[in-house]
């Protein structure tokens, strides 16, 4: 297979992955997804598994179930969470949830509302506009796959573009590392798309970080300690009773060259999408 052909395959599968993640609560069919990829439905499921590493059915199920985990910290009932994630009945949702996570939704909901942080964090509430980004997806343990993702993205856009003052850096971790196998963690390294002459290619894709209302928390220190700040964020969600939008959490990195910074000088904003 030529490099251009492989890049076309990867681009097609990445389009479908993005579509699944934005429409997982819909009734997704092989016909629909293969049309988005511009492939025959008879071959697309094999191409998808070859590039993503799991079948399309398994991937859709995992995305649907993973999307529910943060919702359990809100006041939504389990039935509503099930419907929001694309399940028609509470029973089918509970069966799939327990099979995937090894625990019932009721038990998970109880654990999700336990206080984990050492102190209550207070965010600032802001509204932002849509942000067009270039990004690359890597999977694996966050501390490792994020480094690989950033190296690939910086090589693609170029150092000169990356260090521009008007270029913003974001990270999107789609999965909770406390309940998801390390090899299944999905991480997107993202930069704002300022130069329209830089076009997506291969595994480099473009998408929009949705604007709207966000609660923004500031993490001070090493990226390895982010998980502790997320515990405080979780406590805030439970205590405040806020309603969350069905969007991923976004990290904004405020240090242009984190490699040269002392860990204690690193600053990261955590954006929680609110209704």
Rosetta blueprint (number, residue, H / E / L):
1 X L
2 X L
3 X H
4 X H
5 X H
6 X H
7 X H
8 X H
9 X H
10 X H
11 X H
12 X H
13 X H
14 X H
15 X H
16 X H
17 X H
18 X H
19 X H
20 X H
21 X H
22 X H
23 X H
24 X L
25 X L
26 X L
27 X L
28 X L
29 X L
30 X H
31 X H
32 X H
33 X H
34 X H
35 X H
36 X H
37 X H
38 X L
39 X L
40 X L
41 X H
42 X H
43 X H
44 X H
45 X H
46 X H
47 X H
48 X H
49 X H
50 X H
51 X H
52 X H
53 X L
54 X L
55 X L
56 X H
57 X H
58 X H
59 X H
60 X H
61 X H
62 X H
63 X H
64 X H
65 X H
66 X H
67 X L
68 X L
69 X L
70 X L
71 X H
72 X H
73 X H
74 X L
75 X L
76 X L
77 X L
78 X H
79 X H
80 X H
81 X H
82 X H
83 X H
84 X H
85 X L
86 X L
87 X L
88 X L
89 X L
90 X H
91 X H
92 X H
93 X H
94 X H
95 X H
96 X H
97 X H
98 X H
99 X H
100 X H
101 X H
102 X L
103 X L
104 X L
105 X H
106 X H
107 X H
108 X H
109 X H
110 X H
111 X H
112 X H
113 X L
114 X L
115 X L
116 X L
117 X L
118 X L
119 X L
120 X L
121 X L
122 X L
123 X L
124 X E
125 X E
126 X E
127 X E
128 X E
129 X L
130 X L
131 X E
132 X E
133 X E
134 X E
135 X E
136 X E
137 X E
138 X E
139 X E
140 X L
141 X L
142 X H
143 X H
144 X H
145 X H
146 X H
147 X H
148 X H
149 X H
150 X H
151 X H
152 X H
153 X H
154 X H
155 X H
156 X H
157 X H
158 X L
159 X H
160 X H
161 X H
162 X H
163 X L
164 X L
165 X L
166 X L
167 X L
168 X L
169 X E
170 X E
171 X E
172 X E
173 X E
174 X L
175 X L
176 X L
177 X L
178 X L
179 X L
180 X L
181 X L
182 X H
183 X H
184 X H
185 X L
186 X E
187 X E
188 X E
189 X E
190 X E
191 X E
192 X E
193 X L
194 X L
195 X L
196 X L
197 X L
198 X L
199 X L
200 X L
201 X E
202 X L
203 X L
204 X E
205 X E
206 X E
207 X E
208 X E
209 X E
210 X L
211 X L
212 X E
213 X E
214 X E
215 X E
216 X E
217 X E
218 X E
219 X E
220 X E
221 X L
222 X L
223 X H
224 X H
225 X H
226 X H
227 X H
228 X H
229 X H
230 X H
231 X H
232 X H
233 X H
234 X H
235 X H
236 X H
237 X H
238 X H
239 X H
240 X H
241 X L
242 X L
243 X L
244 X E
245 X L
246 X L
247 X L
248 X L
249 X L
250 X E
251 X E
252 X E
253 X E
254 X L
255 X L
256 X L
257 X L
258 X H
259 X H
260 X H
261 X L
262 X L
263 X H
264 X H
265 X H
266 X L
267 X E
268 X E
269 X E
270 X E
271 X E
272 X E
273 X E
274 X E
275 X L
